[in-house]
Amino acid sequence: MKAKATVISENSVFHLPGAIAEHGLSIYLETENGNYLFDTGQGKAIINNARVLKKDLTSIKGVILSHHHYDHTGGLLPVLEIKGQVDVFAHAQLFKESYNLKDNNYRYSGLPYNRIFLESKGARFLLNTDWLEIEPGMFLSGEIPRKTDFEEGDNKLHIKEGGSYIQDIVLDDQSLVITTEKGLFIVLGCAHSGIINILDYAVRKTGCAKICAVIGGTHLGPVSEIQRETTIKMLKEFDIDKIGVSHCTGLKAAVELGQQFKEKFFFCNVGTVVAS
């Protein structure tokens, strides 16, 4: 399958008059079998930036949500208000109540709207936990097996159960895997399950070791230095042509990735286009 990804929402924007940045991620995917939206950002930038980038949100066949966090799902409502009825692919834990611990305070970090309200606006939720083929050659990963011993994730993420807060391992974290003539095109949301786990799983499920591009958030910013350094070292063991990071990667990790991958590395900000 041929695919083209255009970043609609992201933390940074450069030399793109009229576009705005926000903490979040949304990517517009154009494929041979139709257009899709991967994540929706917080919702403050997606409509404006789609117009600036001349991407028609009414043309999408579906919305794919990588996980439940507000900075990936908050834009679903404004998209529905433009598009109307549309399939929304997501994990079965999309509607869980989650929080981010910062300065000893718990801040709600989940989907900002409830299911009934979003369905009244046209969302047709298609919930999965396993590897799912959305279109021929385009797969939603389902739950990623946690194989590595160093990808421990972000210990500031919690869910509320029975009045108590427990660590959220973000089991609902999913990635998109597209098989192309050049290799695998992998789109990450936040990679809460660990980018090494994700890439290894994609290679095993597809039987293809060549990765033509990896784009999206890697969540290497909030994790431990050991996890960040080990991840970058192990990434070098994969056959990757291009790696474009954004959102939750963090500037330090991005700089280190740039040093290691050199010309293969790029920043994946608002307006960035990546074609397979």
N, C-alpha and C positions, 0 to 999 in steps of 0.2 A: 504493500500500500504506500502511496505517496501522501505526505502530510506536510502542512505548513503551520507553524505556531507563531502567533503574534502576542506579545505580552501586553495586556490591557491595563492591569493594575499591578503596582509593585511599589516598594518603598522609595524608589528613586526615579527621577525622570531628567533627561539631559537633552537640550537642543531640540525640543519638540513643542513649539508654541501652542498654547491652549490646553495642553495635557497637564494633569496634576498627579502628585504622588500621594500614597497613603500606605500605612503599615498593613500589608495584605498581599494577596496574590490572585490573579485571574489571567488565564491564557485562552485566546481564541484559536481554535483548531479548525483548519480547512483540510478536508480529506476528499478522496475520490468518492466516498459514500455519504458525503454531507458534512455540514459544519457542526461543531460542538463547542461548548464552553466548559473549560476545566477550571473549577473554582470561580468565586465571584468577588473576592476581596471583601472589604468592610461594607462597601456599598456607596461610598462617597465619590468614588472616581470612575466606576465602571461605565456609567451611561455617558458621561462627558468624554472619557477617553475613547470609547468605542466610536463616537461621532468624529472625534479628531482623527482617528486612525481609519475612518471609513469602513468599519466593520458592522455589518447589519445583524443586530441581535435578534431580529424577527426571523432570520433565516435558519437559526440553529435547530437541529433535530433533538438535541438533548443537552442537559447540564450534568456535569460530572463533578461530584464533591469529594475531595480527597479525604477530608475528615471534618469533624463537627465544629471546630473553632471559629469564632466570630469573624476573624480576619480572612476566612476563606468562604464563609457562608452568608455573611451579612448582606451581600449584594444580590442574594437570590430574589428578595422581594422586588426591588426595582426592575430586575430582569423580567420577572413574571408580569409586572405591570405593563411592560412593553410587548412581551411575547405572548402572554396568555398561556393556554395549556401547553405543557411540555413535559417530557420524561425527565426525571431527576434521579440519576444513579448515585447511590451512596450506601455506606455500611449501615447495618441494622442498629448500630449504637449512635446514629446521627443525633438523636434527640436527648442524649443524656445530659445531666446537670453537672457541669464542670467549672473549675475555678483555678485561677493562677495566684500563687502565693507571692506577694511582694511587700517588703517592709512590714512583715507580720500581719498583713491584711489579705483576705481572700477576695479576689475580684472575679465576678462571673465572666467566663470566657467561652461559653457555648453558643450554639445557634440562637440568634436573638428573637426568633419567632417560633410559635408552636406549630405542630403539624397540621392541625385542623385549619388554622388561619391560612397557612401556605397552600394547602389543598384547595381552599376556597378561592384562591387567586390563580389556580391553574396547575399547581405542581402535581405531577403523577409520580409518586415516589416508588422506585424500583430498588429495593434494599437487598444487599448481598453480603455474604461473608466469605465466599469462595471465589477463586479465579473465574472471571466472567468475560465472554467474548461479546462485546457490544456491537461491533461490525466485523466483517471478515478481516483478520489481521490487526484488530484493535482490541486490547484486553484491559480490563480493570483487575488489578492484582488480587483483590480480596485481602484477607488477613495475611500479613507477612510472617513466616516462621522466624522466630528470634533465635538465630543459631550462634552468633558471635557472643563472646563473653565480655567484651569491652563496650559494646553499644548499650549503655545503661539508660540513656535518655535524659530527660529533664525532670529533676526531682521537685521542681516548683509547681508541677501540674497535678491537680487533684480532682477527685469527684466526691460528691457528698452522698453518703449512705447512712441513713438512720441517725442523722444529726452529727455524724463524724466525718472527717475528711481523710481520705486515703489516696495514696499516689495513683495517678492515672497513667498507665503505660500506653495509652492511646491505641488500643487494639484496633480501632476503626481506621487507622492510618492506611491509605491505599495510594497506589501509583498507577499511572497509565503506561502501558507497554504497546508500542506499535511496531509491527514487523515490516521492514522495508527492504528494498534490494541492496541497500548499503549497510544493513544491520539493524539493530534495535534502536528505536527512538523512544527514550524513557522520559516521562514527565512526572516530576515529583511535586507533591504539595508542600509538606514540611519534613518528610522523611523521619517521622517520629520513631519508626520501627528500626531505623538505622540504614543509612544508604548502602552499606556493604551487604546487609541482609537483603535489601531490596534488589540490588543488582544481581546478586547470586541467585535469588529466587527467579528473577526474570530470565536469566540465562538457562537455568534448569528447566523451567516450564516450557520455554520455546525451543530449546536445543540449539540456540544461536549464541555463540560466544562473542561475536562482533557487535560492538555498541557504537552506532554512528553519532549519537548525541544523547547527553543527559542534561536536562534543564530543570530549573525550579529551585525550591528551598531545600536546604540540606540539614537545617537545625544544628549546625556545628557551632553557632554562636553561643547558645546557652549551656552547652554541655561541658564536661570536664576537659582539662587540657590533655589528659591521657587519651580520652576518647577522640578528641580532635586530631591529635598527632598520629594516633594509630590508624584512624580512618583514612587520612590523607596518604599515609604510607601504603595501605592496602588498596586504595583506589588505583595506584600505579600498576597493580597486578592485572587489572582489567584492560581489555583491548578497546580503548575509548578514543574516538576521533575528535570529539568536541565536548567540552563541559562548560555550561553556562549557569552560574549560580546567582541567587537572588534572595530577597526577603529575609529569612531567618538564618542565613549562613554566617552573618557577622563579618565585619571588615577584616579582622585579623585572619580568620579562616580563608576569606577570599584572597587576601594577599598571599598567604601560604600556598593556596591552590594555584594561583597565577605563577608563582615561582616554580612549582613542580611541573605544571602542565604547559607552561610557556605559551606557544602560539595556539595550542589547543584550547586555551582558557579564554572566556569572555564574560563580561557582566551581562546579566539577563534582566534589563530594566524596562520600563515602560517604552513601548515602541520597538523593542528588539524583535527581529524576525528570524526564525530558524526553520529551514526547509530540509526535508529528508531526501 
